[in-house]
Amino acid sequence: MKSMWTLSAVLAAALAVGCGGSKEEKKAEEKPATEQQAQAAAAEPTVAAPAQADLVSHCLQMREQLALCKEQAIDLLMDERAKANPEFAAKVADANQKATMRTDGLKELEADGLGPVEERTRKCTEVASKVPAQIPQSMMSTWEATKGCVDKPCGDRINCYRPFVAASMAMMK
């Protein structure tokens, strides 16, 4: 029943959810699925998760693609996180906090998408190892759609990733 929550959290991490905020704040958001989320996950058809090698490869690609459009990507990530998390929304309502978190998030995006490949691969392998064998069909479809986002102009690329980011962040409520 926690597979939908786990996958969403894992795939959101794969996106380099560099939304600013401390690692402690992000870790505090990782909580068990609510009863409603568990029921929704149980009711939805599942499919086999992608192979770990595919998850790692896609994670690396997504992080790189977002880093190449980091100015737009950080806005997407922060906006969707604020929609899903009232505590985060309250923090970014303060212009000074938002600016600081945005600066921190930009650094994270760059490091996670363009930093040393060994470190990026390690992080993506860690993320991929947490994906359950069966995942909700809707999440798989959303994940598959992100493959078409590669190398689009930044505005189009960010809009292409938006449904996946929104679904992932919404599951982290």
Secondary structure, 3 states (H helix, E strand, C coil): CCHHHHHHHHHHHHCCCCCCCCHHHHHHHCCCCCHHHHHHHHHCCEEECCCHHHHHHHHHHHHHHHHHCHHHHHHHHHHHHHHHCHHHHHHHHCHHHHHHHHHHHHHHHHHHHHCCHHHHHHHHHHHHCCCCCEEEHHHHHHHHHHHHHCCCCHHHHHHHHHHHHHHHHHHCC
